[in-house]
Amino acid sequence: MIWRYWATRHLIEELIRIDPDLYSDLEEIIPSLRGEEFDPTELSSKENLVRILMSFTDSTYFEKKDNMRRCLERLPPLVQSGLVRALIDNGYFVKGTSFEDTTEKILKMKWNFRNIGFCRVFQEFFELPNHFLPPEKKSASPFVDIYPLSTENNLIINRPFKNLLDFQVQVYSDAMKKMNVDRSRFVMQMPTGSGKTRTTMEVISNHLKSHPEGSIVIWMAHTEELCEQSFECFIEVWQHLANKPLKAVRFWGKQPLPSAYDKSMFIVGGFSKIMAALRKDPGAFDHLSDRIGLIVIDEAHRAVAPRTKEAIISLTGDNTHVIGLTATPGRTDYDETEEMAEFFFESKVNITTDTGESEIKMLKRRGVLAEIDYIPIESPLDIQLTASQKRYLEEKFDFPSGLLKTVASSNVRNIEIMKKLLYSCQEIDKRILFFSCSVKHSRFIMALLQYHGIGAVHVDGNTSRSRREDSIRRFKDGDIQVLCNYGVLTTGFDAPNTDEVFISRPTQSVVLYSQMVGRGLRGPTIGGTPRCRIVEVRDNITGFAPDQT
């Protein structure tokens, strides 16, 4: 480990650089987790300081030149010579005329995937964990051409066609009846895990098949994960059903504005990307608008936000259908639920049952949804909302970030969280999805898990797409046991074999809560697990307005 060559004071300085409160927090938390096994000298020993630093250092650490410089300048000359030999053996000639000159030559080597050979030699020489390696940055094509299957045109995504289950066929049939009405708008409501996206793709495919070549469908979603998931799901379905050439177009991230191709088109656009294009040029989509026959809004409640509504109206032509997708009937605010119903013409399709049992009960009985084992953790916190926090809750229907950070900073609360996580991680091959209170909180819990020898990673909205994809892949493959996140994996994330969803974030949002819980709901019938644990930290937060209790 590269930090083993540092003096103790340098190790402590580096920990303080990461977080001024980190060391004092660990002095309170780790003895409580260790119990009688705790050695009072554990935290202060050089060996454990190195271990702590390795656990709490961000995966991008070596991308920053100042960090790399400190590491290289503190190497003993003999160790630097060994590193130089290893690099030269792999084709990297970095030997200088002196220790300082060699350090500067190594510093000129970029820590990125294009230089992955150098990074691997460095990582292996110092026995660093793999998560420090830079992930590959994949650039997605702006579009994919899809042709009807033939001897010349093979499957783009090599997966067999999956027929809809009977309850999905029922929703599809009801939706198609709505589509027979000119300029129809309606909501498709299906619980998370019941195949909402897959069923909608069948509706879209039918629409494109039955309309002339050149027809356009636009799918709007709010995260890159949701956009890519929808894009791939459409290709997977359309490639089997296609009766005409079609261009599937990506319009999120750094992708360009779609051109007016003469083929039929399926365009997946990010909300922010579409709205930014319209702000820059209100007529940005005029070259397509008269061909747009269907707009699908992933998460229907977003359609009533003023800017989103304006964007939808701008894209709507003379005979454009609009479908809103949702897993929940509405948001917690009555007026907004009414506004959403009005926007979608008070029209909805959902799963119906002949037996009179609820759709959730039916889906659980058939193994489409997993059975839930709910485990509450009573938090030691008592929090009285301030006047400004009450106002925020009344306006946004959720707690402000400042309160979440306060909750996240409680060491007593984090001790209880870690005790439960460490207990769950004793079960081999169990995968846990952890929802944190803040970015800092997610990183902190991840690092504590790593310190205790548990495979864990962290992702948030600022994590690069390539690193985020790599972390999610490793979680799905079982290479890591706990995936910690803040604000990014409530939607557009599909890991059917998730065994436990751990919700440490307090929320009053029905939509957000159902999205977090929904990550573990996929049952064995659709490749998930028979049961899933939902662990929730319950804080005593008081001071709600009467209509929110």
Disulfide bonds with the S-S distance in Angstrom:
none
